[in-house]
């Protein structure tokens, strides 16, 4: 029978401590405090052995001990440590641990840190679990907390990520509302005003993906009234040409406009994807 590792011995010791009966001269909180310290040491030992699932489990048990001692901040930190270990091997467990972290942070009113962890959850849903809907929810929740803490730039970045995902899910009205919200919030600052035309372009492409040229034209007019320089931008001119091409059912004009725009401003994956959807809708209308 192989010898037990240091981590396994520490876990056994922590289990014994956590499950021991309380003597008259020791308090329950002392028992769980000591068990929590042992679980933390076991987690570190498991990480040294590259056993990340076991390390995450040990941190989770540490977190439960901290909670029993009414140590909310320490419990939040332990759950976050568990999440970092789980991220190496199991994204679903990482999300569960991060959700626990967020619960403790919000209870303590630490909304900035809660937003950071919620954003992390969104990134795992997006990159590891491919659940765009859940990613959207996390990015929007994080954005609300960042806004609450006056971290406007970070909030806007999360709202923009959520808007991009809403568009991928073809929830176009929600995407438009979020792009416009971010744009309106960016108009007042010289540092962020330059990015407004990008948000309005994305909102306009969402309207075209809905086959709604009337809304697209109305929104372009609204955007021009909010910022008089917008009408003369490449973005606004590009949308106007696309609207004309769609209303005329002119596939060549549409393709030509996209090609010319891409020559000067390289289209990213998001724009390429939505423009292909718009192009297919013109194709369908022509066939019908």
C-alpha positions as CSV (number, residue, x, y, z in Angstrom):
1,X,0.0,0.0,0.0
2,X,1.6,3.3,-1.1
3,X,2.4,5.9,1.5
4,X,-0.1,8.7,1.8
5,X,0.9,12.1,0.5
6,X,1.3,15.2,2.7
7,X,-1.9,16.6,1.2
8,X,-3.9,13.4,2.0
9,X,-2.6,13.4,5.6
10,X,-3.6,17.1,6.0
11,X,-7.1,16.4,4.6
12,X,-7.5,13.5,7.1
13,X,-6.3,15.7,9.9
14,X,-8.7,18.5,8.8
15,X,-11.6,16.1,8.6
16,X,-10.9,14.8,12.1
17,X,-10.8,18.3,13.5
18,X,-14.0,19.4,11.7
19,X,-15.9,16.3,12.9
20,X,-14.5,16.3,16.4
21,X,-16.8,16.9,19.4
22,X,-16.4,20.2,21.1
23,X,-14.9,20.1,24.6
24,X,-16.1,22.4,27.4
25,X,-12.9,24.6,27.1
26,X,-13.0,25.0,23.3
27,X,-15.6,26.8,21.2
28,X,-17.2,25.5,18.0
29,X,-15.7,28.4,16.1
30,X,-12.2,27.5,17.3
31,X,-12.7,24.0,16.0
32,X,-13.8,25.1,12.6
33,X,-11.1,27.8,12.5
34,X,-8.4,25.2,13.0
35,X,-10.0,22.8,10.5
36,X,-10.2,25.6,8.0
37,X,-6.4,26.3,8.4
38,X,-5.7,22.6,7.8
39,X,-7.9,22.4,4.7
40,X,-6.1,25.5,3.4
41,X,-2.7,23.8,3.9
42,X,-4.0,20.6,2.3
43,X,-5.2,22.7,-0.7
44,X,-1.7,24.2,-1.1
45,X,-0.1,20.7,-0.9
46,X,-2.5,19.4,-3.5
47,X,-1.5,22.3,-5.8
48,X,2.1,21.4,-5.4
49,X,1.2,17.9,-6.5
50,X,-0.7,19.3,-9.5
51,X,-3.9,17.8,-8.2
52,X,-6.1,20.8,-8.9
53,X,-9.6,19.1,-8.5
54,X,-8.5,17.9,-5.0
55,X,-7.1,21.4,-4.3
56,X,-10.4,23.0,-5.2
57,X,-12.3,20.6,-3.0
58,X,-10.0,21.3,-0.1
59,X,-10.5,25.1,-0.5
60,X,-14.3,24.5,-0.8
61,X,-14.2,22.7,2.6
62,X,-12.1,25.5,4.0
63,X,-14.7,28.0,2.8
64,X,-17.5,26.1,4.6
65,X,-15.4,26.2,7.8
66,X,-14.9,29.9,7.5
67,X,-18.6,30.4,6.9
68,X,-19.3,28.4,10.2
69,X,-17.0,30.8,12.0
70,X,-19.0,33.8,10.5
71,X,-15.9,34.9,8.6
72,X,-17.5,36.2,5.4
73,X,-14.4,37.7,3.8
74,X,-12.3,34.6,4.5
75,X,-15.0,32.4,3.1
76,X,-15.1,34.6,-0.1
77,X,-11.3,34.3,-0.5
78,X,-11.4,30.5,0.1
79,X,-14.2,30.1,-2.6
80,X,-12.1,32.2,-5.0
81,X,-9.0,30.0,-4.3
82,X,-11.2,27.0,-5.0
83,X,-12.4,28.5,-8.3
84,X,-8.8,29.2,-9.4
85,X,-7.9,25.6,-8.8
86,X,-11.1,24.3,-10.5
87,X,-10.5,26.5,-13.6
88,X,-7.5,24.2,-14.4
89,X,-9.6,21.1,-14.7
90,X,-13.4,21.8,-14.5
91,X,-15.0,25.0,-15.7
92,X,-18.4,24.1,-14.3
93,X,-17.0,23.7,-10.8
94,X,-15.1,26.9,-11.2
95,X,-18.4,28.7,-12.0
96,X,-20.1,27.2,-8.9
97,X,-17.2,28.3,-6.7
98,X,-17.1,31.8,-8.2
99,X,-20.9,32.1,-7.6
100,X,-20.3,31.4,-4.0
101,X,-17.6,34.0,-3.9
102,X,-20.0,36.6,-5.4
103,X,-22.6,35.8,-2.8
104,X,-20.3,36.5,0.1
105,X,-18.9,39.7,-1.6
106,X,-22.3,41.2,-2.3
107,X,-23.4,40.4,1.3
108,X,-20.4,42.4,2.5
109,X,-21.2,45.3,0.1
110,X,-17.9,44.6,-1.9
111,X,-19.6,45.2,-5.3
112,X,-16.4,46.1,-7.2
113,X,-14.8,42.7,-6.3
114,X,-18.2,41.0,-6.9
115,X,-18.2,42.5,-10.4
116,X,-14.7,41.2,-11.1
117,X,-15.7,37.7,-10.1
118,X,-19.0,37.9,-12.1
119,X,-17.1,39.0,-15.1
120,X,-14.8,36.0,-14.7
121,X,-18.0,33.8,-14.6
122,X,-19.1,35.4,-17.9
123,X,-15.7,34.7,-19.5
124,X,-15.9,31.0,-18.5
125,X,-19.4,30.7,-19.9
126,X,-18.2,32.3,-23.1
127,X,-14.8,30.7,-23.6
128,X,-15.0,27.3,-21.9
129,X,-18.7,26.3,-21.7
130,X,-20.0,28.1,-24.9
131,X,-23.1,29.2,-23.1
132,X,-23.7,32.7,-24.7
133,X,-27.0,33.3,-22.9
134,X,-25.4,32.7,-19.4
135,X,-22.4,34.8,-20.4
136,X,-24.7,37.6,-21.4
137,X,-26.4,37.5,-18.0
138,X,-23.1,37.6,-16.1
139,X,-21.6,40.4,-18.2
140,X,-24.7,42.5,-17.6
141,X,-24.8,41.8,-13.9
142,X,-21.1,42.7,-13.6
143,X,-21.7,45.9,-15.6
144,X,-24.4,47.0,-13.2
145,X,-22.2,46.5,-10.2
146,X,-19.3,48.3,-11.9
147,X,-21.6,51.2,-12.7
148,X,-22.7,51.3,-9.1
149,X,-19.1,51.7,-8.1
150,X,-18.4,54.4,-10.7
151,X,-16.1,52.1,-12.7
152,X,-17.8,53.5,-15.9
153,X,-15.2,52.3,-18.4
154,X,-15.2,48.8,-17.1
155,X,-19.0,48.8,-16.9
156,X,-19.2,49.9,-20.6
157,X,-16.8,47.2,-21.7
158,X,-19.1,44.6,-20.0
159,X,-22.2,46.1,-21.5
160,X,-20.6,46.1,-24.9
161,X,-19.6,42.4,-24.5
162,X,-23.2,41.6,-23.5
163,X,-24.5,43.5,-26.5
164,X,-22.2,41.6,-28.9
165,X,-23.5,38.3,-27.5
166,X,-27.2,39.4,-27.7
167,X,-26.6,40.1,-31.4
168,X,-25.0,36.7,-31.9
169,X,-28.1,35.2,-30.2
170,X,-30.2,37.3,-32.6
171,X,-31.7,39.2,-29.6
172,X,-31.3,42.4,-31.7
173,X,-33.6,44.8,-29.8
174,X,-31.6,44.1,-26.5
175,X,-28.3,44.5,-28.4
176,X,-29.4,47.8,-29.8
177,X,-30.6,49.1,-26.4
178,X,-27.2,48.2,-24.8
179,X,-25.1,49.7,-27.6
180,X,-27.1,52.9,-27.4
181,X,-26.8,53.0,-23.6
182,X,-23.0,52.7,-23.8
183,X,-22.8,55.3,-26.6
184,X,-24.9,57.8,-24.7
185,X,-22.7,57.3,-21.6
186,X,-19.6,57.8,-23.7
187,X,-20.7,61.1,-25.4
188,X,-20.0,63.3,-22.4
189,X,-16.2,62.5,-22.2
190,X,-13.6,63.6,-24.6
191,X,-11.7,60.3,-23.8
192,X,-14.6,58.0,-24.8
193,X,-16.4,60.1,-27.4
194,X,-14.3,58.6,-30.2
195,X,-15.8,55.1,-29.6
196,X,-19.4,56.2,-30.0
197,X,-19.5,55.8,-33.8
198,X,-18.5,52.2,-33.3
199,X,-21.4,51.5,-30.9
200,X,-23.8,53.2,-33.3
201,X,-22.5,51.3,-36.2
202,X,-23.1,48.0,-34.4
203,X,-26.6,49.1,-33.3
204,X,-27.4,50.0,-36.9
205,X,-26.2,46.6,-38.2
206,X,-28.5,45.0,-35.7
207,X,-31.4,46.9,-37.1
208,X,-30.5,45.8,-40.6
209,X,-30.2,42.2,-39.4
210,X,-33.8,42.5,-38.3
211,X,-34.7,43.6,-41.9
212,X,-35.8,46.9,-40.4
213,X,-34.4,49.7,-42.6
214,X,-37.0,52.1,-41.3
215,X,-35.6,51.8,-37.7
216,X,-32.1,51.9,-39.1
217,X,-32.8,55.2,-40.9
218,X,-34.6,56.7,-37.9
219,X,-31.8,55.7,-35.6
220,X,-29.2,57.2,-37.9
221,X,-31.1,60.5,-37.7
222,X,-31.3,60.2,-33.9
223,X,-27.6,59.5,-33.6
224,X,-26.8,62.5,-35.9
225,X,-28.8,64.8,-33.6
226,X,-26.9,63.5,-30.5
227,X,-23.6,64.1,-32.2
228,X,-23.6,66.3,-35.3
229,X,-20.1,65.0,-36.4
230,X,-21.5,61.4,-36.7
231,X,-23.3,62.0,-40.1
232,X,-20.0,62.7,-41.9
233,X,-18.2,59.6,-40.5
234,X,-17.4,56.5,-42.6
235,X,-19.6,54.5,-40.3
236,X,-22.7,56.5,-40.9
237,X,-22.0,56.7,-44.7
238,X,-21.5,52.9,-44.7
239,X,-24.8,52.3,-43.0
240,X,-26.6,54.6,-45.4
241,X,-25.2,52.8,-48.5
242,X,-26.2,49.4,-47.0
243,X,-29.8,50.7,-46.3
244,X,-30.1,51.9,-49.9
245,X,-28.7,48.6,-51.2
246,X,-31.1,46.5,-49.1
247,X,-34.2,48.6,-50.0
248,X,-33.3,48.3,-53.7
249,X,-32.5,44.5,-53.3
250,X,-29.1,45.3,-54.9
251,X,-26.7,42.6,-53.9
252,X,-23.8,44.0,-55.9
253,X,-24.1,47.4,-54.2
254,X,-24.2,45.7,-50.8
255,X,-21.2,43.6,-51.5
256,X,-19.3,46.5,-53.0
257,X,-19.9,48.7,-50.0
258,X,-18.7,46.0,-47.6
259,X,-15.6,45.4,-49.7
260,X,-14.7,49.1,-49.8
261,X,-15.3,49.6,-46.0
262,X,-13.1,46.5,-45.3
263,X,-10.3,47.9,-47.4
264,X,-10.0,51.0,-45.1
265,X,-11.2,49.6,-41.8
266,X,-10.7,45.9,-41.4
267,X,-14.0,44.2,-40.4
268,X,-13.8,42.2,-37.2
269,X,-15.4,38.7,-36.8
270,X,-18.5,40.1,-35.2
271,X,-19.2,42.6,-38.1
272,X,-18.3,39.9,-40.7
273,X,-20.8,37.5,-39.1
274,X,-23.7,40.0,-38.9
275,X,-23.1,41.3,-42.4
276,X,-23.3,37.7,-43.8
277,X,-26.7,37.4,-42.0
278,X,-27.9,40.6,-43.5
279,X,-26.6,39.5,-47.0
280,X,-28.5,36.2,-46.7
281,X,-31.7,38.0,-45.8
282,X,-31.3,40.1,-49.1
283,X,-30.7,36.9,-51.0
284,X,-33.9,35.4,-49.5
285,X,-35.9,38.5,-50.4
286,X,-34.7,38.5,-54.0
287,X,-35.5,34.8,-54.4
288,X,-39.0,35.4,-52.9
